[in-house]
Amino acid sequence: MTTNQVLEWAPFRLKAGVDEATLLEASERMQRDFLSAQSGFVRRELIKGAEGAYTDLVWWESFAASQAAMRMAAGSAAVRTYLAVMESSCGDPRDSVSLFGIVGAYRPAARLLALAI
């Protein structure tokens, strides 16, 4: 199954001295004040890996929706606050964002899902 949805993959690390509570506060503000109002926004997850690595996963209805939100992000105080907690030794954190088109989507079979409940 293919779809027009796009996955935004945005890996980052926190700036020295920034704790996870501060990250989560900035993340929730960006979600509430910016992302949730964007046309084409589907869902978002903030995930944590080993050794202080984080990745923001954002699903969009289309490439055009993701690009429109990127253009609007520069004018958002909530987005600027969120980006400010990220390490920027390699430049602007937005430079590490990658977009992926979804070429296959799979769900558990109905029988397996029923067993899990």
N, C-alpha and C positions, 0 to 999 in steps of 0.2 A: 504494500500500500504506500503510495506517495502522497505528499501533501505540499501545499505552498508555504507551510510554516517554516520559520527560520529560527535556529537556536543561536543565541549570542553567548559566546564563551569568553569570559573576562577574568583571567587569573591575576592574582595580586598577592602582595604581602603587606602587613601593617608597617607603618612608620615606627621607628624606635620610640618607645615610651607610650605608644597607643595600645590600650588593652581591648580585649574582645567585647567588653560591655560598651565601650565607646563606639566600636564598630557597629554593634547591633543597634544602638540608639540611632546612629547616622543612617544605617540601612533601613530601619523602620520609617524614619522621617522621609527618606527618598521614596520609599514605596508609597507612603500615604500622600505626600505632597506633589509627587511628580509621576511616577510610573503608573499608578492606578488610574490616572486621568488621560493616559496616552491612548489614542486610537490604535487598535491592532494589538495591544498588549494582551497576552494570553496567560502567562504565569511566570513566576520567578522563584528560584531557590538559591540560597547562599550556602555553599558547602565548604567544609574545612578538611584539609588534607594533613599530611605529616609535616612536621617542622615549620609550622606557621604559614603554610600555604592555604590560600582561600581561592575560591572561584565563584563568581556570580554567573548563574545560568538563567537566561531570560528567553522565553519563547515569544515569538511575534507571529501574527497572522501571515505576514509577508515581508519580503526584503524591503519594499517601499515603506512599510510601517516602521521597521527598525531604523531606517535611514531618517525618516521624519522625526522620530524620537531623539535620535542622535543630534540632529540640528537644534531641536528645542532644548536639549540638555544644557547647553552653554548658558542659557538664560535662567537656569534654575538654581536658586540658593541651596536647595536641598541636595541637588546633585553635586554642587561645588563642595559642600560640607562633607558629603560621602567620599568624594575623591581626595579630600584633604587628609583623610586618615591613612591613605595608601602610600606605600613607598614609591618614590618617584625618581630613583637614581637612574632609571633608564628612560627618563622623559615623562611625558604625560601618560598616566595610567590608561587612558582611553586608547593609546597607541597599541596596546597589547590585546585589544578586543578582536576576536575572530567571529565570523558569521558562517554558519553551516546550514545548508538545505537538508531537509529530512527526506531521505530516499526510501526508508522503510520504517514502519512502526508496528510493534507487536505487543499483544496483550495475552495474558494467560487464557487458556481455553475455559469456557464457562464451567465445565466440570471441575477443573482445578481451582478456579476461583471459589466455587461453592464449598470445596473442601477446606479452603483457607479460612472461611468465616466461622 
